[in-house]
């Protein structure tokens, strides 16, 4: 200080010192503003605080947070982009400490991965207003946390056309997960309606070094239903990676091709070294040609394999009565399968047998006496889905209503209800069960009594297999 006074003698130094002090103070405030920008707020809460509110278990709090993000609109986007990039580091810990101690502000201490997922979900609530965040959301498609990826993809779909340039850029990103997710997004709604803007880039993606990107690109091109890409999709049946071959076979089964070659290419794929490709090629050939002979031969062979792929039975389920000839093979598989809680997670063979029509019913009735309870449950489940076709099974099902295994009892009761009027002999015992305690069995008995009585009414509409079957759909 003395040295400065010697360099700047006279009374003016005090004035300079005051200005220097003011300048340093302003510089410090500017730095603080850069480090801690004043965030947008709604009802006295910042975006970060609303994210913390969205993380609680109370649905009313979550709804309030969603309403807050919509009310903030574009004002929330910068803070949500910052939250989308959150990482747990020493700097974030120090920043939170400074915010609490210096600025007297409470900052959320949610884990960074949860913060990113919530930020992506909040951007989805903004819809097209979140377009400025499209690039950040595309970058988040490469996140290592599945909820972040799923919420980011949903937000990009909500943004719509405004996100298309960013997703197209993602198709050529250095990160394979981003390229893959970008291809999947472009192949689905709402971006598939603007295929003319991305098909050329997608065709290039079918030659990507990453197999998952090639598979996603093949699926996206197939959904355009553009005959120009038929040969590209068919050529993917010869890809060295099974996931790409699977995607190509599935695409041909779903969307077909306008070239003359798909059936021939699919027949070659029936001999693919991977069972999943063989199965989906058999399905595609059936859907493309309408002929089941070649497909059934492959599918039945897969069902009887030592370590069968479960999708073979699910495709047979999709074929329905056209696959009735495979009933003996499926019954054999039913006896071999081991399923935990078969009444809730039925085996693939049980799912298929329930759709094959009357041909499968005699064999299913025989399996109601199998020594293994899970086989009895599978047979009763299939008979339930057979509906009125299973009328001959009523006596055996009535016996199983008193079986010692709870799942056998419940599934037998449900099957009797689905059979309808032909199950009237079971009504006395079902009414007894409906009056007893025990939540699941009692509820099943009450429902079965109502179904049988409704089907027995003179004005009843004939009831087939349960139209509300929530079993897993085929691949």
Secondary structure as the mmCIF struct_conf table of DSSP 4:
data_model
#
loop_
_struct_conf.conf_type_id
_struct_conf.id
_struct_conf.beg_label_comp_id
_struct_conf.beg_label_asym_id
_struct_conf.beg_label_seq_id
_struct_conf.end_label_comp_id
_struct_conf.end_label_asym_id
_struct_conf.end_label_seq_id
HELX_RH_AL_P HELX_RH_AL_P1 UNK A 2 UNK A 7
TURN_TY1_P TURN_TY1_P1 UNK A 8 UNK A 8
BEND BEND1 UNK A 10 UNK A 10
TURN_TY1_P TURN_TY1_P2 UNK A 11 UNK A 12
HELX_RH_AL_P HELX_RH_AL_P2 UNK A 13 UNK A 35
TURN_TY1_P TURN_TY1_P3 UNK A 36 UNK A 36
STRN STRN1 UNK A 41 UNK A 42
TURN_TY1_P TURN_TY1_P4 UNK A 43 UNK A 44
STRN STRN2 UNK A 45 UNK A 46
HELX_RH_AL_P HELX_RH_AL_P3 UNK A 47 UNK A 54
TURN_TY1_P TURN_TY1_P5 UNK A 55 UNK A 55
BEND BEND2 UNK A 56 UNK A 57
HELX_RH_AL_P HELX_RH_AL_P4 UNK A 59 UNK A 72
HELX_RH_3T_P HELX_RH_3T_P1 UNK A 73 UNK A 76
HELX_RH_AL_P HELX_RH_AL_P5 UNK A 77 UNK A 84
TURN_TY1_P TURN_TY1_P6 UNK A 85 UNK A 85
HELX_RH_AL_P HELX_RH_AL_P6 UNK A 90 UNK A 101
TURN_TY1_P TURN_TY1_P7 UNK A 102 UNK A 102
BEND BEND3 UNK A 103 UNK A 103
HELX_RH_AL_P HELX_RH_AL_P7 UNK A 112 UNK A 126
HELX_RH_3T_P HELX_RH_3T_P2 UNK A 127 UNK A 133
HELX_RH_AL_P HELX_RH_AL_P8 UNK A 134 UNK A 140
TURN_TY1_P TURN_TY1_P8 UNK A 141 UNK A 142
BEND BEND4 UNK A 144 UNK A 145
HELX_RH_AL_P HELX_RH_AL_P9 UNK A 146 UNK A 159
HELX_RH_3T_P HELX_RH_3T_P3 UNK A 160 UNK A 163
HELX_RH_AL_P HELX_RH_AL_P10 UNK A 164 UNK A 170
TURN_TY1_P TURN_TY1_P9 UNK A 171 UNK A 172
BEND BEND5 UNK A 174 UNK A 174
HELX_RH_AL_P HELX_RH_AL_P11 UNK A 176 UNK A 187
BEND BEND6 UNK A 188 UNK A 188
TURN_TY1_P TURN_TY1_P10 UNK A 189 UNK A 190
HELX_RH_3T_P HELX_RH_3T_P4 UNK A 191 UNK A 197
TURN_TY1_P TURN_TY1_P11 UNK A 198 UNK A 198
HELX_RH_AL_P HELX_RH_AL_P12 UNK A 199 UNK A 205
TURN_TY1_P TURN_TY1_P12 UNK A 206 UNK A 207
BEND BEND7 UNK A 209 UNK A 210
HELX_RH_AL_P HELX_RH_AL_P13 UNK A 211 UNK A 224
TURN_TY1_P TURN_TY1_P13 UNK A 225 UNK A 225
HELX_RH_3T_P HELX_RH_3T_P5 UNK A 227 UNK A 229
HELX_RH_AL_P HELX_RH_AL_P14 UNK A 230 UNK A 235
HELX_RH_3T_P HELX_RH_3T_P6 UNK A 236 UNK A 238
BEND BEND8 UNK A 240 UNK A 241
HELX_RH_AL_P HELX_RH_AL_P15 UNK A 242 UNK A 255
BEND BEND9 UNK A 258 UNK A 260
HELX_RH_AL_P HELX_RH_AL_P16 UNK A 262 UNK A 269
TURN_TY1_P TURN_TY1_P14 UNK A 270 UNK A 271
BEND BEND10 UNK A 273 UNK A 274
HELX_RH_AL_P HELX_RH_AL_P17 UNK A 275 UNK A 289
HELX_RH_AL_P HELX_RH_AL_P18 UNK A 293 UNK A 303
TURN_TY1_P TURN_TY1_P15 UNK A 304 UNK A 304
BEND BEND11 UNK A 305 UNK A 305
TURN_TY1_P TURN_TY1_P16 UNK A 306 UNK A 307
TURN_TY1_P TURN_TY1_P17 UNK A 310 UNK A 310
HELX_RH_AL_P HELX_RH_AL_P19 UNK A 311 UNK A 319
HELX_RH_3T_P HELX_RH_3T_P7 UNK A 320 UNK A 326
HELX_RH_AL_P HELX_RH_AL_P20 UNK A 327 UNK A 336
TURN_TY1_P TURN_TY1_P18 UNK A 340 UNK A 344
BEND BEND12 UNK A 345 UNK A 345
HELX_RH_AL_P HELX_RH_AL_P21 UNK A 348 UNK A 353
TURN_TY1_P TURN_TY1_P19 UNK A 354 UNK A 355
BEND BEND13 UNK A 356 UNK A 356
HELX_RH_3T_P HELX_RH_3T_P8 UNK A 358 UNK A 360
HELX_RH_AL_P HELX_RH_AL_P22 UNK A 361 UNK A 367
TURN_TY1_P TURN_TY1_P20 UNK A 368 UNK A 369
BEND BEND14 UNK A 371 UNK A 372
HELX_RH_AL_P HELX_RH_AL_P23 UNK A 373 UNK A 386
HELX_RH_3T_P HELX_RH_3T_P9 UNK A 387 UNK A 393
HELX_RH_AL_P HELX_RH_AL_P24 UNK A 394 UNK A 400
TURN_TY1_P TURN_TY1_P21 UNK A 401 UNK A 402
BEND BEND15 UNK A 404 UNK A 405
HELX_RH_AL_P HELX_RH_AL_P25 UNK A 406 UNK A 419
HELX_RH_3T_P HELX_RH_3T_P10 UNK A 420 UNK A 426
HELX_RH_AL_P HELX_RH_AL_P26 UNK A 427 UNK A 435
BEND BEND16 UNK A 436 UNK A 437
HELX_RH_AL_P HELX_RH_AL_P27 UNK A 439 UNK A 456
BEND BEND17 UNK A 457 UNK A 457
TURN_TY1_P TURN_TY1_P22 UNK A 458 UNK A 459
HELX_LH_PP_P HELX_LH_PP_P1 UNK A 460 UNK A 462
BEND BEND18 UNK A 465 UNK A 465
TURN_TY1_P TURN_TY1_P23 UNK A 467 UNK A 468
HELX_LH_PP_P HELX_LH_PP_P2 UNK A 471 UNK A 474
#
